[in-house]
Amino acid sequence: MSEEVKTTAAAAPQGDRPARPQGDRPARPQGDRPARPQGDRPRRPQGDRAGGRFQRRRKFCKFCADTTIDIDHKDPDMLRSFITERYKILPSRVTGTCSKHQRFLTTAIKRARILALLAFTPLHHD
Ligand SMILES: [Zn+2]
């Protein structure tokens, strides 16, 4: 006969969120490198609003996780998720692809470029 009243759900949210201290992240020095057009780096859009702590999702190799996916140079739509907007191949540290599959992926992307299924560069106009 335990009559313990749980008071866990009593914590009502106060206001919106606590005022976070200014200067959380240091302003990155401008002028050090030439201004490059946005969109060279994929993933992590700026709308993410990392106010301080957000849990980074664990990266995993997509091809190890799902063995039914083929790395095929004739499938540019699949390959497109592993290149940047400037058509550079994404490094495995960004995508989480393991080294074995990254090698296959690199070869497939290069083959697809030669077959003109993927572009070498977004600047190409003929
Ligand atoms: Zn893998």
Boltz pocket constraint, residues with backbone or C-beta under 6 A from the ligand:
constraints:
  - pocket:
      binder: B
      contacts: [[A, 61], [A, 62], [A, 63], [A, 64], [A, 65], [A, 97], [A, 98], [A, 99], [A, 100], [A, 101], [A, 102]]
      max_distance: 6.0
